[in-house]
Amino acid sequence: MMLRRSITKLVLGLMLLGHGGNLLLFTLTGLRRGAPPLIGMLGEGVTPADPMPQALILTAIVIGFSVNAFTLVLAYRVDQVVGSDDLRDMETTDR
């Protein structure tokens, strides 16, 4: 979607890429179903869940949201000025 000429599809592709990166990071860290998140709840032979992947993904979500909001505002402004969301319509012949 990021290779299409439409700015709307470019923004949607950027969002999908960000969510895919978050999912990749989350799955690479190794999911442990049923692992306690707090150390005080440990028994014998139980390892706690690692909080670092969740913190990294939360940070990536916040940064991705701000980048997506900026991109949407930029696309809206381009649509107002140019009158189209096609990237070829933004080319100028004055070089």
Secondary structure, DSSP 8 states (H G I E B T S, - for coil): -TTSSBHHHHHHHHHHHHHHHHHHHHHHT---TT--SSGGG--TT-----SHHHHHHHHHHHHHHHHHHHHHHHHHHHHHHHS--BGGGG--S--
